[in-house]
Amino acid sequence: MENFEIEEEKLLEIFKKMNFIRNFELEAKKACDLDFIKIPIYLSVGQESPSATISSFFKPDLIFAQHRAHSVYLAYGGDPDKLINELLGKDEGCNLGRGGSPGIKDPKIGMIGHHGLVGENVPIGVGAALGDNRKKILCIFGDGAAEEDYVFNAISFAFTHKLPVLFICEDNNLSILTKKSERRSWELSDALKGIGMSAVNIPDEPELIAKYVNEFKNNLPAFINCRTCRHLWHVGTGNDGPPEVDRLNIFKQELIKKGIKKEILDEIENQTKRRVEELWNRHLQKQ
């Protein structure tokens, strides 16, 4: 495949989205640490790149995401006020304050809520595509979900029936705390290639993600395994030391190397931080 070049406007769009998600999640962490949020919370800190990039190139009719889906919701334009209210347990939340962190949804962006059963969004997403194969479906799950038997069966069914689903695995190499090497000796991408399906296993570099999204999006179904790095615990706000990879910072340095002025990127970071802080403060002051 030829090299895929992203124009500067798109690169900045991805950078802005990654920054918005990162700052939103860090403010959610603060609110949780201060006991404003009293429910289990699944944060996307460190995993901003897949959603920010995919949303810039692929516009699905329906989105079926996993429990760690704040990044998906925000990248596709879900209402941040409703997400905050959901995390605070308010009736104005995106799921009436009853679904919490894993149950977020927004009909305006086609995002269907997830109730927490690992991987269940995959067969449900495939079922939606089967019900109306004119609709393009985005289905996102984690590497732990890939080990549920119904996930492979559902994806292979989508391949057999040529259903328009883009499957994404946000592979942070952890099922809660257990590394993938301790759980299995196979890759879902290899298994799907074995049945003839378009599938790749790549790091969460925006340009690589964009390259394959653009190759696959008009020839679905297809699968992308995105190796990413979760900065915080599976659930909650703790961490076990500094992350091995900070894709947002790496991406910023790559943009500077491409000739985008550091001052422009710094201003995006500062404006986004202020905007998100004001957004959260407006809600927390009402508590």
HUDAFEN-V519035 format. One record per residue. N is the residue number from 1. RES is the residue in one letter. SS is DSSP state (H for helix, E for strand, - for the rest). PHI is phi in whole degrees, -180 to 180 (none if undefined). BURIAL is I if it has 16 or more other C-alpha atoms within 10 Angstrom, else O. Layout:
((N:RES:SS:PHI:BURIAL) (N:RES:SS:PHI:BURIAL))
This chain:
((1:M:-:none:O) (2:E:-:-67:O) (3:N:-:-60:O) (4:F:-:-108:O) (5:E:-:-102:O) (6:I:-:-97:O) (7:E:-:-68:O) (8:E:H:-58:O) (9:E:H:-59:O) (10:K:H:-71:O) (11:L:H:-59:I) (12:L:H:-70:I) (13:E:H:-60:O) (14:I:H:-64:I) (15:F:H:-61:I) (16:K:H:-63:I) (17:K:H:-64:I) (18:M:H:-61:I) (19:N:H:-67:I) (20:F:H:-63:I) (21:I:H:-63:I) (22:R:H:-59:I) (23:N:H:-69:I) (24:F:H:-60:I) (25:E:H:-70:I) (26:L:H:-68:I) (27:E:H:-70:I) (28:A:H:-64:I) (29:K:H:-60:I) (30:K:H:-60:O) (31:A:H:-62:I) (32:C:H:-69:I) (33:D:H:-63:O) (34:L:-:-90:O) (35:D:-:72:O) (36:F:-:-74:I) (37:I:-:-101:I) (38:K:-:-115:O) (39:I:-:-119:O) (40:P:-:-60:O) (41:I:-:-130:I) (42:Y:-:-116:I) (43:L:-:-95:I) (44:S:-:-100:I) (45:V:-:-60:I) (46:G:-:97:I) (47:Q:-:-111:I) (48:E:H:-77:I) (49:S:H:-62:I) (50:P:H:-57:I) (51:S:H:-65:I) (52:A:H:-61:I) (53:T:H:-79:I) (54:I:H:-59:I) (55:S:-:-66:I) (56:S:-:-82:I) (57:F:-:-131:O) (58:F:-:-130:I) (59:K:-:-112:I) (60:P:-:-79:I) (61:D:-:-81:O) (62:L:E:-136:I) (63:I:E:-123:I) (64:F:E:-119:I) (65:A:-:-113:I) (66:Q:-:-90:I) (67:H:-:-68:I) (68:R:-:-93:I) (69:A:-:-126:I) (70:H:H:-56:I) (71:S:H:-64:I) (72:V:H:-65:I) (73:Y:H:-56:I) (74:L:H:-72:I) (75:A:H:-63:I) (76:Y:-:-89:I) (77:G:-:94:O) (78:G:-:-62:I) (79:D:-:-68:I) (80:P:H:-66:I) (81:D:H:-62:O) (82:K:H:-68:I) (83:L:H:-68:I) (84:I:H:-61:I) (85:N:H:-61:I) (86:E:H:-65:I) (87:L:H:-67:I) (88:L:-:-87:I) (89:G:-:76:I) (90:K:-:-96:I) (91:D:-:-61:O) (92:E:-:-80:O) (93:G:-:-69:I) (94:C:-:-65:I) (95:N:-:-129:I) (96:L:-:61:I) (97:G:-:74:I) (98:R:-:-111:I) (99:G:-:-95:I) (100:G:-:69:I) (101:S:H:-59:I) (102:P:H:-81:I) (103:G:H:-103:I) (104:I:-:-72:I) (105:K:-:-154:I) (106:D:E:-159:I) (107:P:H:-58:O) (108:K:H:-65:O) (109:I:H:-107:I) (110:G:-:77:I) (111:M:E:-89:I) (112:I:E:-94:I) (113:G:-:-67:I) (114:H:-:-118:I) (115:H:-:-98:I) (116:G:-:110:O) (117:L:-:-66:O) (118:V:-:-60:I) (119:G:-:80:I) (120:E:H:-66:I) (121:N:H:-67:I) (122:V:H:-70:I) (123:P:H:-64:I) (124:I:H:-68:O) (125:G:H:-63:I) (126:V:H:-65:I) (127:G:H:-62:I) (128:A:H:-64:I) (129:A:H:-68:I) (130:L:H:-67:I) (131:G:H:-68:O) (132:D:-:-153:O) (133:N:-:-78:I) (134:R:-:-85:O) (135:K:-:-93:I) (136:K:-:-89:I) (137:I:E:-116:I) (138:L:E:-110:I) (139:C:E:-128:I) (140:I:E:-119:I) (141:F:E:-147:I) (142:G:E:-103:I) (143:D:-:-68:I) (144:G:-:-68:I) (145:A:H:-64:I) (146:A:H:-60:I) (147:E:H:-89:I) (148:E:-:-77:O) (149:D:H:-60:O) (150:Y:H:-72:O) (151:V:H:-70:I) (152:F:H:-63:I) (153:N:H:-60:O) (154:A:H:-68:I) (155:I:H:-67:I) (156:S:H:-66:I) (157:F:H:-64:I) (158:A:H:-61:I) (159:F:H:-67:I) (160:T:H:-59:O) (161:H:-:-98:O) (162:K:-:53:I) (163:L:-:-89:I) (164:P:-:-80:I) (165:V:E:-122:I) (166:L:E:-99:I) (167:F:E:-96:I) (168:I:E:-125:I) (169:C:E:-106:I) (170:E:E:-83:I) (171:D:E:-95:I) (172:N:-:-94:I) (173:N:-:69:I) (174:L:E:-137:I) (175:S:E:-108:O) (176:I:-:64:O) (177:L:-:-127:O) (178:T:E:-90:O) (179:K:E:-70:O) (180:K:H:-61:I) (181:S:H:-63:O) (182:E:H:-87:O) (183:R:H:-105:O) (184:R:-:-160:O) (185:S:-:-116:O) (186:W:-:-131:O) (187:E:-:-117:O) (188:L:H:-61:I) (189:S:H:-62:I) (190:D:H:-68:O) (191:A:H:-62:O) (192:L:H:-73:I) (193:K:H:-61:O) (194:G:H:-64:O) (195:I:-:-96:O) (196:G:-:96:O) (197:M:-:-87:I) (198:S:E:-69:I) (199:A:E:-155:I) (200:V:E:-139:I) (201:N:E:-126:I) (202:I:E:-135:I) (203:P:E:-71:I) (204:D:-:-85:I) (205:E:-:-77:I) (206:P:H:-51:I) (207:E:H:-68:I) (208:L:H:-69:I) (209:I:H:-59:I) (210:A:H:-60:I) (211:K:H:-57:I) (212:Y:H:-81:I) (213:V:H:-60:I) (214:N:H:-70:O) (215:E:H:-72:O) (216:F:H:-91:I) (217:K:-:-63:I) (218:N:-:-105:O) (219:N:-:-143:O) (220:L:-:-90:I) (221:P:-:-82:I) (222:A:E:-155:I) (223:F:E:-135:I) (224:I:E:-125:I) (225:N:E:-95:I) (226:C:E:-104:I) (227:R:E:-79:I) (228:T:-:-131:I) (229:C:-:-131:I) (230:R:-:-81:I) (231:H:-:-84:I) (232:L:-:-116:I) (233:W:-:-60:I) (234:H:-:-51:I) (235:V:-:-135:O) (236:G:-:104:O) (237:T:-:-120:I) (238:G:-:-80:O) (239:N:-:-149:O) (240:D:-:-111:O) (241:G:-:115:O) (242:P:-:-64:O) (243:P:-:-69:O) (244:E:-:-70:O) (245:V:-:-138:O) (246:D:-:-119:I) (247:R:H:-62:I) (248:L:H:-61:I) (249:N:H:-67:O) (250:I:H:-62:O) (251:F:H:-63:I) (252:K:H:-60:I) (253:Q:H:-64:O) (254:E:H:-67:O) (255:L:H:-65:I) (256:I:H:-64:O) (257:K:H:-64:O) (258:K:-:-79:O) (259:G:-:106:O) (260:I:-:-79:I) (261:K:-:-64:O) (262:K:H:-59:O) (263:E:H:-62:O) (264:I:H:-65:O) (265:L:H:-68:I) (266:D:H:-60:O) (267:E:H:-67:O) (268:I:H:-59:I) (269:E:H:-61:I) (270:N:H:-68:O) (271:Q:H:-63:O) (272:T:H:-65:I) (273:K:H:-60:I) (274:R:H:-63:O) (275:R:H:-61:O) (276:V:H:-71:I) (277:E:H:-61:O) (278:E:H:-63:O) (279:L:H:-60:I) (280:W:H:-68:I) (281:N:H:-61:O) (282:R:H:-60:O) (283:H:H:-79:O) (284:L:H:-70:O) (285:Q:-:-68:O) (286:K:-:-86:O) (287:Q:-:-74:O))
